[in-house]
Amino acid sequence: MTVKILLADDHQILRQGLRTLLEKERDVQVVAEAQDGRTAVRLAKELAPDMVIMDIGMPDLNGIEATRQIALEAPGVKIIGLSMFADRRFVVNMLKAGARGYLLKDCAFEELGRAIRVVMAHKIYLSPEIAHVVMQDLFYPASSREMSVFSVLTAREREVLQLMAEGNSTSQIANQLHVSVKTIETHRQQIMQKLNMHSVAQLTKYAIREGLTSVE
């Protein structure tokens, strides 16, 4: 059986490299590429690939939120996170969002190939470094007092925060999310209140620190 794969990463050179390597595999076909999370969600719904190889730090909609949306709207699509982030927050929240595997970008290509086959066999694949992070979270969970963007804000508020941090105006965000300007203003007020922050500069620094965006 040929595994149809969608590559989602904001770096074109990485997508091209992965495509070249993956297409050397007899049982793998790259059906599309996405440079941001929102495009990845759209293509996953339109093309129904077997799997998405998903970066985390992407513009417009980050990989965790894109994974969450794909898991809800195209539940048959399996997702493997491929990221430079080994931080517990990213790993755990990516898995909670619905990813079935997680690897670091410095892994050997052979490991990615192995992960694809493991996940297609309805199992979970974690690289050794990531397995250690997950086990730590299992036995030594974060304090309930630890404020994380994933525990404090709703999914929609996280979307709005990312778009704000990336320099979009209120009207641009409203247009992109297909809601009214008043709705976005309400979200912005709620975000500031929940995070106890009072400027876009503070929110931008917070969004970068929490991995919602890299603002490259």
DRENDO-1510 file (C-alpha; in Angstrom, 1 decimal, always signed):
<recs>
REC; n; res; u; v; w
REC; 1; MET; +0.0; +0.0; +0.0 .
REC; 2; THR; +1.3; +3.5; -0.9 .
REC; 3; VAL; +1.3; +6.0; +2.0 .
REC; 4; LYS; +0.1; +9.4; +0.8 .
REC; 5; ILE; +1.9; +12.2; +2.7 .
REC; 6; LEU; +1.3; +15.9; +3.1 .
REC; 7; LEU; +4.4; +17.9; +4.1 .
REC; 8; ALA; +3.8; +20.9; +6.3 .
REC; 9; ASP; +6.7; +23.2; +7.1 .
REC; 10; ASP; +7.4; +26.9; +6.5 .
REC; 11; HIS; +10.9; +26.3; +5.2 .
REC; 12; GLN; +10.8; +25.4; +1.5 .
REC; 13; ILE; +14.3; +23.9; +1.4 .
REC; 14; LEU; +13.4; +21.5; +4.2 .
REC; 15; ARG; +10.2; +20.5; +2.4 .
REC; 16; GLN; +12.1; +19.9; -0.9 .
REC; 17; GLY; +14.7; +17.8; +0.9 .
REC; 18; LEU; +12.1; +15.7; +2.6 .
REC; 19; ARG; +10.2; +15.2; -0.6 .
REC; 20; THR; +13.3; +14.1; -2.4 .
REC; 21; LEU; +14.1; +11.6; +0.3 .
REC; 22; LEU; +10.6; +10.3; +0.8 .
REC; 23; GLU; +9.9; +9.8; -2.9 .
REC; 24; LYS; +12.8; +7.4; -3.0 .
REC; 25; GLU; +10.8; +5.1; -0.9 .
REC; 26; ARG; +8.7; +2.6; -2.9 .
REC; 27; ASP; +5.6; +2.8; -0.7 .
REC; 28; VAL; +5.5; +6.6; -0.1 .
REC; 29; GLN; +4.0; +9.4; -2.2 .
REC; 30; VAL; +4.1; +13.1; -1.3 .
REC; 31; VAL; +0.8; +14.4; -2.5 .
REC; 32; ALA; +1.1; +18.1; -1.4 .
REC; 33; GLU; +3.1; +20.6; +0.6 .
REC; 34; ALA; +1.9; +23.4; +2.9 .
REC; 35; GLN; +4.0; +26.3; +4.2 .
REC; 36; ASP; +1.6; +27.2; +7.1 .
REC; 37; GLY; -0.8; +25.5; +9.4 .
REC; 38; ARG; -4.0; +26.9; +7.9 .
REC; 39; THR; -3.0; +25.6; +4.5 .
REC; 40; ALA; -2.1; +22.2; +6.0 .
REC; 41; VAL; -5.6; +22.0; +7.5 .
REC; 42; ARG; -7.3; +22.9; +4.2 .
REC; 43; LEU; -5.2; +20.4; +2.2 .
REC; 44; ALA; -5.7; +17.6; +4.8 .
REC; 45; LYS; -9.5; +18.0; +4.4 .
REC; 46; GLU; -9.4; +18.3; +0.6 .
REC; 47; LEU; -6.9; +15.6; -0.2 .
REC; 48; ALA; -7.4; +13.2; +2.8 .
REC; 49; PRO; -3.8; +12.0; +2.8 .
REC; 50; ASP; -2.8; +9.1; +4.9 .
REC; 51; MET; -0.4; +11.2; +6.9 .
REC; 52; VAL; +0.8; +14.7; +7.6 .
REC; 53; ILE; +4.4; +15.4; +8.6 .
REC; 54; MET; +3.9; +18.5; +10.7 .
REC; 55; ASP; +6.3; +21.2; +11.8 .
REC; 56; ILE; +5.3; +23.1; +14.9 .
REC; 57; GLY; +6.6; +26.6; +14.4 .
REC; 58; MET; +4.7; +27.8; +11.4 .
REC; 59; PRO; +3.1; +31.1; +10.6 .
REC; 60; ASP; -0.6; +31.9; +10.5 .
REC; 61; LEU; -1.5; +28.7; +12.4 .
REC; 62; ASN; +1.1; +26.8; +14.3 .
REC; 63; GLY; +1.5; +23.0; +14.1 .
REC; 64; ILE; -0.2; +22.2; +17.4 .
REC; 65; GLU; -3.4; +24.1; +16.5 .
REC; 66; ALA; -3.3; +22.7; +12.9 .
REC; 67; THR; -3.0; +19.2; +14.4 .
REC; 68; ARG; -5.9; +19.8; +16.7 .
REC; 69; GLN; -8.1; +21.0; +13.8 .
REC; 70; ILE; -7.1; +18.1; +11.5 .
REC; 71; ALA; -7.8; +15.6; +14.3 .
REC; 72; LEU; -11.3; +17.1; +14.6 .
REC; 73; GLU; -12.1; +17.7; +11.0 .
REC; 74; ALA; -10.2; +14.8; +9.2 .
REC; 75; PRO; -9.8; +12.2; +11.9 .
REC; 76; GLY; -8.6; +9.5; +9.5 .
REC; 77; VAL; -5.4; +11.5; +8.8 .
REC; 78; LYS; -2.4; +10.4; +11.0 .
REC; 79; ILE; +0.0; +13.1; +12.1 .
REC; 80; ILE; +3.7; +13.0; +13.0 .
REC; 81; GLY; +5.3; +16.1; +14.5 .
REC; 82; LEU; +8.8; +16.9; +13.1 .
REC; 83; SER; +10.2; +19.8; +15.0 .
REC; 84; MET; +13.3; +21.4; +16.5 .
REC; 85; PHE; +11.5; +21.8; +19.8 .
REC; 86; ALA; +12.1; +19.2; +22.5 .
REC; 87; ASP; +10.5; +21.2; +25.2 .
REC; 88; ARG; +7.9; +19.3; +27.3 .
REC; 89; ARG; +5.2; +21.8; +26.6 .
REC; 90; PHE; +5.4; +21.4; +22.8 .
REC; 91; VAL; +5.8; +17.6; +22.9 .
REC; 92; VAL; +2.9; +17.0; +25.3 .
REC; 93; ASN; +0.5; +19.4; +23.7 .
REC; 94; MET; +1.3; +18.1; +20.2 .
REC; 95; LEU; +0.4; +14.6; +21.4 .
REC; 96; LYS; -2.7; +15.8; +23.2 .
REC; 97; ALA; -3.7; +17.6; +20.0 .
REC; 98; GLY; -3.8; +14.3; +18.2 .
REC; 99; ALA; -0.3; +13.6; +16.8 .
REC; 100; ARG; +0.7; +9.9; +16.7 .
REC; 101; GLY; +4.4; +10.5; +16.5 .
REC; 102; TYR; +7.0; +13.1; +17.4 .
REC; 103; LEU; +10.6; +13.4; +16.1 .
REC; 104; LEU; +13.3; +16.0; +16.2 .
REC; 105; LYS; +14.5; +17.6; +13.0 .
REC; 106; ASP; +18.1; +16.4; +13.6 .
REC; 107; CYS; +17.1; +12.8; +13.4 .
REC; 108; ALA; +18.3; +10.5; +10.6 .
REC; 109; PHE; +16.0; +10.1; +7.7 .
REC; 110; GLU; +15.9; +6.3; +8.4 .
REC; 111; GLU; +14.2; +7.2; +11.7 .
REC; 112; LEU; +11.5; +9.2; +10.0 .
REC; 113; GLY; +10.9; +6.3; +7.6 .
REC; 114; ARG; +10.6; +3.9; +10.6 .
REC; 115; ALA; +8.2; +6.3; +12.3 .
REC; 116; ILE; +5.9; +6.5; +9.3 .
REC; 117; ARG; +5.6; +2.7; +9.2 .
REC; 118; VAL; +5.0; +2.5; +12.9 .
REC; 119; VAL; +2.3; +5.1; +12.9 .
REC; 120; MET; +0.7; +3.6; +9.8 .
REC; 121; ALA; +0.5; +0.4; +11.8 .
REC; 122; HIS; -1.7; +2.3; +14.3 .
REC; 123; LYS; +1.0; +2.6; +16.9 .
REC; 124; ILE; +2.7; +5.6; +18.5 .
REC; 125; TYR; +6.3; +6.5; +17.6 .
REC; 126; LEU; +8.5; +8.8; +19.7 .
REC; 127; SER; +12.2; +9.3; +19.2 .
REC; 128; PRO; +14.3; +8.4; +22.3 .
REC; 129; GLU; +14.8; +12.0; +23.4 .
REC; 130; ILE; +11.1; +12.7; +23.1 .
REC; 131; ALA; +10.1; +9.4; +24.9 .
REC; 132; HIS; +12.2; +10.7; +27.9 .
REC; 133; VAL; +10.4; +14.0; +27.9 .
REC; 134; VAL; +7.0; +12.2; +27.9 .
REC; 135; MET; +8.0; +9.8; +30.7 .
REC; 136; GLN; +9.1; +12.8; +32.8 .
REC; 137; ASP; +5.7; +14.5; +32.2 .
REC; 138; LEU; +4.0; +11.2; +33.2 .
REC; 139; PHE; +5.9; +10.7; +36.5 .
REC; 140; TYR; +6.6; +14.4; +37.3 .
REC; 141; PRO; +3.6; +16.4; +35.9 .
REC; 142; ALA; +3.9; +20.1; +35.7 .
REC; 143; SER; +2.5; +22.1; +38.6 .
REC; 144; SER; -1.1; +23.1; +38.1 .
REC; 145; ARG; +0.1; +26.6; +38.9 .
REC; 146; GLU; +2.3; +26.6; +35.8 .
REC; 147; MET; +0.7; +29.0; +33.4 .
REC; 148; SER; +0.8; +27.7; +29.8 .
REC; 149; VAL; -0.8; +29.2; +26.8 .
REC; 150; PHE; -2.4; +25.8; +26.1 .
REC; 151; SER; -4.1; +25.7; +29.5 .
REC; 152; VAL; -5.0; +29.3; +29.9 .
REC; 153; LEU; -6.4; +30.3; +26.5 .
REC; 154; THR; -9.0; +28.6; +24.3 .
REC; 155; ALA; -8.1; +27.3; +20.9 .
REC; 156; ARG; -9.6; +30.4; +19.2 .
REC; 157; GLU; -7.9; +32.8; +21.6 .
REC; 158; ARG; -4.5; +31.1; +20.7 .
REC; 159; GLU; -5.3; +31.6; +17.0 .
REC; 160; VAL; -6.0; +35.3; +17.6 .
REC; 161; LEU; -2.9; +35.7; +19.7 .
REC; 162; GLN; -0.7; +34.2; +17.1 .
REC; 163; LEU; -2.1; +36.4; +14.4 .
REC; 164; MET; -1.7; +39.5; +16.6 .
REC; 165; ALA; +1.9; +38.6; +17.3 .
REC; 166; GLU; +2.6; +38.2; +13.6 .
REC; 167; GLY; +1.5; +41.8; +13.0 .
REC; 168; ASN; -2.0; +41.4; +11.7 .
REC; 169; SER; -4.5; +44.2; +12.3 .
REC; 170; THR; -7.9; +43.5; +14.0 .
REC; 171; SER; -9.7; +43.7; +10.7 .
REC; 172; GLN; -7.2; +41.4; +9.0 .
REC; 173; ILE; -7.6; +38.8; +11.7 .
REC; 174; ALA; -11.4; +39.1; +11.5 .
REC; 175; ASN; -11.3; +38.6; +7.8 .
REC; 176; GLN; -9.0; +35.6; +8.0 .
REC; 177; LEU; -11.1; +33.9; +10.7 .
REC; 178; HIS; -14.4; +34.9; +9.0 .
REC; 179; VAL; -15.8; +36.7; +12.1 .
REC; 180; SER; -16.6; +40.3; +13.0 .
REC; 181; VAL; -14.1; +42.9; +14.1 .
REC; 182; LYS; -16.1; +43.2; +17.4 .
REC; 183; THR; -15.6; +39.4; +18.0 .
REC; 184; ILE; -11.8; +39.8; +17.6 .
REC; 185; GLU; -11.8; +42.8; +19.9 .
REC; 186; THR; -13.6; +40.8; +22.5 .
REC; 187; HIS; -11.0; +38.0; +22.1 .
REC; 188; ARG; -8.2; +40.4; +22.4 .
REC; 189; GLN; -9.7; +41.8; +25.7 .
REC; 190; GLN; -10.1; +38.3; +27.1 .
REC; 191; ILE; -6.6; +37.4; +26.1 .
REC; 192; MET; -5.1; +40.4; +27.9 .
REC; 193; GLN; -7.2; +39.9; +30.9 .
REC; 194; LYS; -6.4; +36.2; +31.2 .
REC; 195; LEU; -2.6; +36.8; +30.8 .
REC; 196; ASN; -2.6; +40.1; +32.7 .
REC; 197; MET; -0.9; +41.8; +29.9 .
REC; 198; HIS; -1.7; +45.2; +28.5 .
REC; 199; SER; +0.2; +45.8; +25.2 .
REC; 200; VAL; +0.7; +44.0; +21.9 .
REC; 201; ALA; +4.5; +44.1; +22.6 .
REC; 202; GLN; +3.9; +42.0; +25.8 .
REC; 203; LEU; +1.6; +39.6; +24.0 .
REC; 204; THR; +4.1; +39.2; +21.1 .
REC; 205; LYS; +7.0; +38.3; +23.5 .
REC; 206; TYR; +4.7; +35.9; +25.3 .
REC; 207; ALA; +3.5; +34.2; +22.0 .
REC; 208; ILE; +7.2; +33.7; +20.9 .
REC; 209; ARG; +8.2; +32.3; +24.3 .
REC; 210; GLU; +5.3; +29.9; +24.3 .
REC; 211; GLY; +6.1; +28.7; +20.8 .
REC; 212; LEU; +2.9; +30.0; +19.1 .
REC; 213; THR; +5.0; +31.8; +16.6 .
REC; 214; SER; +8.7; +32.5; +15.8 .
REC; 215; VAL; +8.0; +35.9; +14.0 .
REC; 216; GLU; +10.9; +35.3; +11.7 .
</recs>
